[in-house]
């Protein structure tokens, strides 16, 4: 089979250094002042090229390890005390993380260490559908040992949504004191608002009133809560950077591949 006629013409034109629709034109004349490419050329950046290749290979290895063994949900979603993610799976309708006792967050004085642990301060944390909106503390009368004349049921003291899923307030045989000792329900609540899916305090000193935690004065309670919140917010700054990096990669990965 012979090649198409147009292909023969195109090949002939290319061989004669001309375009498809125009005449060959005049041949270029020798110009002694022309400074073109040197005859002996070589790569002057071999070392830099090798280093660049090593870094690219390292990024590929790190990316593969992160893809195989990492979990991107740790960057996006908060986790409760049992390790479950808020806002996904069985907690799909509970996107926010509630801290039982922000005062204990003061114990973690290193914001970076708190961030590396997923913003986990040493207190029970649960997934909730909405953050708390008022000051409340377990009434002292509920801490009185139960007797035939005085028994306060846990279901009267707490709302089930503020306790760990492992306890059923209506059927439990635990007393209020035992529930507090096991950190199954919070000792107090304060007005909070969601910040990066964490329930953090949202109030001013004029709203505190006579609120105070057992064993502390009002000023001590406010001071500890404020300091604990500052530790978490400092950690959120570190965590927020990683979240922004991850979100940016998820939005631009196809441009990076191109």
C-alpha positions as a Markdown table, in Angstrom:
| # | Residue | x | y | z |
|---|---|---|---|---|
| 1 | Unk | 0.0 | 0.0 | 0.0 |
| 2 | Unk | 1.4 | 3.4 | -1.0 |
| 3 | Unk | 1.3 | 6.3 | 1.4 |
| 4 | Unk | -1.4 | 9.0 | 0.9 |
| 5 | Unk | -0.7 | 11.7 | -1.6 |
| 6 | Unk | -0.9 | 14.5 | 0.9 |
| 7 | Unk | 1.5 | 12.7 | 3.2 |
| 8 | Unk | 4.1 | 12.5 | 0.4 |
| 9 | Unk | 3.7 | 16.2 | -0.3 |
| 10 | Unk | 4.1 | 17.1 | 3.4 |
| 11 | Unk | 7.1 | 14.9 | 3.8 |
| 12 | Unk | 8.7 | 16.5 | 0.7 |
| 13 | Unk | 8.0 | 20.0 | 2.0 |
| 14 | Unk | 9.5 | 19.2 | 5.4 |
| 15 | Unk | 12.6 | 17.8 | 3.8 |
| 16 | Unk | 13.0 | 21.0 | 1.8 |
| 17 | Unk | 12.8 | 23.1 | 5.0 |
| 18 | Unk | 9.6 | 24.8 | 4.0 |
| 19 | Unk | 6.1 | 25.1 | 5.4 |
| 20 | Unk | 3.0 | 23.4 | 3.9 |
| 21 | Unk | 1.5 | 26.4 | 2.2 |
| 22 | Unk | 4.5 | 28.7 | 1.4 |
| 23 | Unk | 7.5 | 28.6 | -0.9 |
| 24 | Unk | 10.8 | 27.5 | 0.5 |
| 25 | Unk | 12.2 | 31.0 | 0.4 |
| 26 | Unk | 15.8 | 32.0 | 0.3 |
| 27 | Unk | 18.6 | 30.1 | 2.0 |
| 28 | Unk | 20.1 | 31.6 | 5.2 |
| 29 | Unk | 23.4 | 33.3 | 4.6 |
| 30 | Unk | 26.4 | 32.8 | 6.9 |
| 31 | Unk | 26.7 | 35.6 | 9.5 |
| 32 | Unk | 30.1 | 35.7 | 11.3 |
| 33 | Unk | 28.7 | 37.9 | 14.1 |
| 34 | Unk | 26.0 | 35.4 | 15.1 |
| 35 | Unk | 26.5 | 34.0 | 18.6 |
| 36 | Unk | 24.7 | 30.6 | 18.7 |
| 37 | Unk | 25.0 | 27.6 | 20.9 |
| 38 | Unk | 28.6 | 26.5 | 21.7 |
| 39 | Unk | 29.8 | 23.3 | 20.1 |
| 40 | Unk | 30.8 | 21.6 | 23.4 |
| 41 | Unk | 27.8 | 21.8 | 25.7 |
| 42 | Unk | 27.4 | 20.0 | 29.1 |
| 43 | Unk | 25.1 | 20.1 | 32.1 |
| 44 | Unk | 26.5 | 22.4 | 34.8 |
| 45 | Unk | 23.9 | 21.5 | 37.5 |
| 46 | Unk | 24.3 | 17.8 | 37.8 |
| 47 | Unk | 24.8 | 17.9 | 41.6 |
| 48 | Unk | 21.7 | 20.1 | 42.1 |
| 49 | Unk | 19.7 | 17.9 | 39.8 |
| 50 | Unk | 20.7 | 14.8 | 41.8 |
| 51 | Unk | 19.8 | 16.5 | 45.1 |
| 52 | Unk | 16.5 | 17.6 | 43.6 |
| 53 | Unk | 15.7 | 14.1 | 42.4 |
| 54 | Unk | 16.5 | 12.7 | 45.9 |
| 55 | Unk | 14.1 | 15.2 | 47.5 |
| 56 | Unk | 11.4 | 14.3 | 45.0 |
| 57 | Unk | 11.9 | 10.6 | 45.7 |
| 58 | Unk | 11.7 | 11.3 | 49.4 |
| 59 | Unk | 8.4 | 13.2 | 49.0 |
| 60 | Unk | 7.0 | 10.2 | 47.0 |
| 61 | Unk | 8.1 | 7.8 | 49.7 |
| 62 | Unk | 6.6 | 9.9 | 52.5 |
| 63 | Unk | 3.4 | 10.3 | 50.5 |
| 64 | Unk | 3.1 | 6.6 | 50.0 |
| 65 | Unk | 3.6 | 5.8 | 53.6 |
| 66 | Unk | 1.1 | 8.4 | 54.7 |
| 67 | Unk | -1.4 | 7.0 | 52.2 |
| 68 | Unk | -0.9 | 3.4 | 53.3 |
| 69 | Unk | -0.6 | 3.8 | 57.1 |
| 70 | Unk | -2.0 | 7.3 | 57.8 |
| 71 | Unk | -5.6 | 8.4 | 58.5 |
| 72 | Unk | -6.5 | 11.8 | 57.1 |
| 73 | Unk | -9.6 | 11.8 | 59.4 |
| 74 | Unk | -7.2 | 12.7 | 62.3 |
| 75 | Unk | -6.6 | 16.0 | 60.7 |
| 76 | Unk | -10.2 | 16.8 | 59.9 |
| 77 | Unk | -12.4 | 15.4 | 62.7 |
| 78 | Unk | -12.0 | 15.5 | 66.5 |
| 79 | Unk | -12.0 | 12.3 | 68.5 |
| 80 | Unk | -13.6 | 11.5 | 71.8 |
| 81 | Unk | -12.1 | 9.7 | 74.7 |
| 82 | Unk | -12.8 | 6.2 | 73.2 |
| 83 | Unk | -11.0 | 7.1 | 70.0 |
| 84 | Unk | -14.2 | 7.5 | 67.9 |
| 85 | Unk | -14.4 | 10.4 | 65.4 |
| 86 | Unk | -17.1 | 13.0 | 65.8 |
| 87 | Unk | -19.2 | 13.8 | 62.8 |
| 88 | Unk | -18.7 | 10.5 | 61.0 |
| 89 | Unk | -20.0 | 6.9 | 61.3 |
| 90 | Unk | -22.2 | 6.3 | 64.4 |
| 91 | Unk | -21.5 | 9.9 | 65.5 |
| 92 | Unk | -22.6 | 11.5 | 62.2 |
| 93 | Unk | -25.2 | 13.6 | 64.0 |
| 94 | Unk | -22.7 | 14.6 | 66.7 |
| 95 | Unk | -20.0 | 16.7 | 65.0 |
| 96 | Unk | -18.8 | 18.6 | 68.1 |
| 97 | Unk | -16.3 | 17.6 | 70.9 |
| 98 | Unk | -17.3 | 18.5 | 74.4 |
| 99 | Unk | -14.7 | 18.6 | 77.2 |
| 100 | Unk | -16.0 | 17.6 | 80.6 |
| 101 | Unk | -13.5 | 19.6 | 82.7 |
| 102 | Unk | -11.5 | 22.3 | 80.9 |
| 103 | Unk | -9.7 | 23.1 | 84.2 |
| 104 | Unk | -7.7 | 19.9 | 83.8 |
| 105 | Unk | -6.4 | 21.2 | 80.5 |
| 106 | Unk | -4.1 | 23.5 | 82.5 |
| 107 | Unk | -2.0 | 20.4 | 83.4 |
| 108 | Unk | -0.8 | 20.3 | 79.8 |
| 109 | Unk | 1.5 | 23.3 | 79.6 |
| 110 | Unk | 3.0 | 22.4 | 76.3 |
| 111 | Unk | 0.7 | 23.4 | 73.4 |
| 112 | Unk | 2.7 | 21.4 | 70.9 |
| 113 | Unk | 2.3 | 18.3 | 73.0 |
| 114 | Unk | -1.4 | 18.8 | 73.3 |
| 115 | Unk | -1.6 | 19.3 | 69.5 |
| 116 | Unk | 0.3 | 16.1 | 68.8 |
| 117 | Unk | -2.2 | 14.2 | 71.0 |
| 118 | Unk | -5.0 | 15.5 | 68.9 |
| 119 | Unk | -5.9 | 18.3 | 71.3 |
| 120 | Unk | -6.6 | 15.7 | 74.0 |
| 121 | Unk | -6.3 | 17.3 | 77.5 |
| 122 | Unk | -6.6 | 14.9 | 80.5 |
| 123 | Unk | -10.4 | 15.0 | 80.8 |
| 124 | Unk | -13.2 | 13.0 | 79.4 |
| 125 | Unk | -14.4 | 14.1 | 76.0 |
| 126 | Unk | -17.6 | 13.1 | 74.2 |
| 127 | Unk | -19.2 | 13.9 | 70.8 |
| 128 | Unk | -22.3 | 16.0 | 71.0 |
| 129 | Unk | -24.9 | 17.4 | 68.6 |
| 130 | Unk | -24.7 | 20.9 | 70.0 |
| 131 | Unk | -22.4 | 22.7 | 72.5 |
| 132 | Unk | -23.6 | 23.6 | 76.0 |
| 133 | Unk | -25.1 | 27.0 | 76.5 |
| 134 | Unk | -25.4 | 27.7 | 80.2 |
| 135 | Unk | -23.7 | 27.6 | 83.6 |
| 136 | Unk | -24.6 | 24.5 | 85.6 |
| 137 | Unk | -23.0 | 22.5 | 88.3 |
| 138 | Unk | -24.1 | 19.2 | 90.0 |
| 139 | Unk | -26.1 | 20.3 | 93.1 |
| 140 | Unk | -24.6 | 19.5 | 96.5 |
| 141 | Unk | -27.7 | 17.7 | 97.5 |
| 142 | Unk | -27.0 | 15.1 | 94.7 |
| 143 | Unk | -23.7 | 14.2 | 96.4 |
| 144 | Unk | -25.3 | 13.1 | 99.7 |
| 145 | Unk | -25.0 | 9.4 | 100.1 |
| 146 | Unk | -28.3 | 7.7 | 99.2 |
| 147 | Unk | -30.6 | 6.6 | 102.0 |
| 148 | Unk | -34.2 | 5.5 | 102.3 |
| 149 | Unk | -35.1 | 9.1 | 102.9 |
| 150 | Unk | -32.9 | 10.7 | 100.3 |
| 151 | Unk | -32.1 | 9.2 | 96.9 |
| 152 | Unk | -31.5 | 11.4 | 93.8 |
| 153 | Unk | -31.4 | 9.5 | 90.6 |
| 154 | Unk | -28.7 | 10.3 | 88.0 |
| 155 | Unk | -31.4 | 10.8 | 85.3 |
| 156 | Unk | -32.7 | 13.7 | 87.4 |
| 157 | Unk | -29.2 | 15.3 | 87.6 |
| 158 | Unk | -27.9 | 15.0 | 84.0 |
| 159 | Unk | -29.1 | 15.0 | 80.5 |
| 160 | Unk | -28.2 | 11.7 | 78.8 |
| 161 | Unk | -26.7 | 13.6 | 75.8 |
| 162 | Unk | -24.0 | 15.0 | 78.1 |
| 163 | Unk | -22.8 | 11.7 | 79.4 |
| 164 | Unk | -20.7 | 8.9 | 77.9 |
| 165 | Unk | -22.7 | 6.5 | 75.7 |
| 166 | Unk | -21.5 | 3.6 | 77.9 |
| 167 | Unk | -23.9 | 4.6 | 80.7 |
| 168 | Unk | -27.7 | 4.7 | 80.7 |
| 169 | Unk | -28.9 | 7.1 | 83.3 |
| 170 | Unk | -32.3 | 5.5 | 83.6 |
| 171 | Unk | -31.1 | 2.0 | 84.3 |
| 172 | Unk | -27.7 | 2.5 | 86.0 |
| 173 | Unk | -27.2 | 1.4 | 89.6 |
| 174 | Unk | -24.3 | 3.9 | 90.1 |
| 175 | Unk | -24.8 | 6.9 | 92.4 |
| 176 | Unk | -24.1 | 10.4 | 91.4 |
| 177 | Unk | -20.8 | 10.4 | 93.2 |
| 178 | Unk | -19.7 | 7.2 | 91.5 |
| 179 | Unk | -20.5 | 8.6 | 88.1 |
| 180 | Unk | -18.5 | 11.7 | 88.8 |
| 181 | Unk | -15.5 | 9.6 | 90.1 |
| 182 | Unk | -15.6 | 7.5 | 86.9 |
| 183 | Unk | -16.0 | 10.6 | 84.7 |
| 184 | Unk | -19.0 | 9.3 | 83.0 |
| 185 | Unk | -20.8 | 12.6 | 83.2 |
| 186 | Unk | -19.6 | 16.2 | 83.7 |
| 187 | Unk | -19.4 | 17.9 | 87.0 |
| 188 | Unk | -20.3 | 21.2 | 85.5 |
| 189 | Unk | -21.1 | 22.9 | 82.2 |
| 190 | Unk | -20.5 | 26.4 | 80.9 |
| 191 | Unk | -21.6 | 28.4 | 77.8 |
| 192 | Unk | -19.5 | 27.2 | 74.9 |
| 193 | Unk | -19.4 | 27.7 | 71.1 |
| 194 | Unk | -18.0 | 25.4 | 68.4 |
| 195 | Unk | -14.5 | 26.3 | 67.2 |
| 196 | Unk | -13.0 | 23.9 | 64.7 |
| 197 | Unk | -15.6 | 21.4 | 65.9 |
| 198 | Unk | -14.5 | 21.8 | 69.6 |
| 199 | Unk | -16.8 | 23.3 | 72.2 |
| 200 | Unk | -14.8 | 26.1 | 73.8 |
| 201 | Unk | -16.0 | 28.7 | 76.4 |
| 202 | Unk | -18.0 | 31.7 | 75.1 |
| 203 | Unk | -18.8 | 34.1 | 77.9 |
| 204 | Unk | -17.6 | 37.2 | 79.7 |
| 205 | Unk | -17.0 | 37.6 | 83.4 |
| 206 | Unk | -20.3 | 39.5 | 83.9 |
| 207 | Unk | -22.2 | 36.3 | 83.0 |
| 208 | Unk | -20.5 | 34.1 | 85.6 |
| 209 | Unk | -22.6 | 35.2 | 88.5 |
| 210 | Unk | -22.2 | 32.9 | 91.5 |
| 211 | Unk | -21.0 | 29.9 | 89.5 |
| 212 | Unk | -18.1 | 28.0 | 91.0 |
| 213 | Unk | -16.8 | 24.4 | 91.0 |
| 214 | Unk | -16.7 | 22.4 | 94.2 |
| 215 | Unk | -13.6 | 23.2 | 96.2 |
| 216 | Unk | -12.8 | 26.4 | 94.4 |
| 217 | Unk | -13.8 | 30.0 | 94.7 |
| 218 | Unk | -15.5 | 31.8 | 91.9 |
| 219 | Unk | -12.3 | 33.6 | 90.9 |
| 220 | Unk | -10.3 | 30.4 | 91.0 |
| 221 | Unk | -12.9 | 28.6 | 88.8 |
| 222 | Unk | -12.9 | 31.4 | 86.3 |
| 223 | Unk | -9.1 | 31.6 | 86.3 |
| 224 | Unk | -8.6 | 27.9 | 85.7 |
| 225 | Unk | -11.2 | 27.7 | 83.0 |
| 226 | Unk | -9.6 | 30.7 | 81.2 |
| 227 | Unk | -6.1 | 29.2 | 81.4 |
| 228 | Unk | -7.3 | 25.8 | 80.2 |
| 229 | Unk | -9.1 | 27.4 | 77.3 |
| 230 | Unk | -5.9 | 29.3 | 76.4 |
| 231 | Unk | -3.9 | 26.1 | 76.3 |
| 232 | Unk | -6.4 | 24.6 | 73.8 |
| 233 | Unk | -6.6 | 27.7 | 71.7 |
| 234 | Unk | -2.8 | 27.8 | 71.5 |
| 235 | Unk | -2.8 | 24.2 | 70.4 |
| 236 | Unk | -5.6 | 24.9 | 67.8 |
| 237 | Unk | -3.2 | 27.4 | 66.1 |
| 238 | Unk | -0.8 | 24.5 | 65.5 |
| 239 | Unk | -3.5 | 22.1 | 64.5 |
| 240 | Unk | -5.2 | 24.8 | 62.2 |
| 241 | Unk | -2.0 | 25.1 | 60.1 |
| 242 | Unk | -1.9 | 21.3 | 59.4 |
| 243 | Unk | -5.7 | 21.4 | 58.6 |
| 244 | Unk | -5.2 | 24.2 | 56.1 |
| 245 | Unk | -2.3 | 22.4 | 54.4 |
| 246 | Unk | -4.4 | 19.2 | 54.1 |
| 247 | Unk | -7.5 | 21.1 | 52.8 |
| 248 | Unk | -5.3 | 22.9 | 50.3 |
| 249 | Unk | -3.9 | 19.6 | 49.0 |
| 250 | Unk | -7.3 | 18.0 | 48.7 |
| 251 | Unk | -8.4 | 20.9 | 46.6 |
| 252 | Unk | -5.3 | 21.2 | 44.3 |
| 253 | Unk | -4.0 | 17.6 | 44.1 |
| 254 | Unk | -4.9 | 17.3 | 40.4 |
| 255 | Unk | -3.1 | 20.6 | 39.6 |
| 256 | Unk | 0.0 | 19.3 | 41.4 |
| 257 | Unk | -0.1 | 16.0 | 39.4 |
| 258 | Unk | -0.3 | 18.0 | 36.1 |
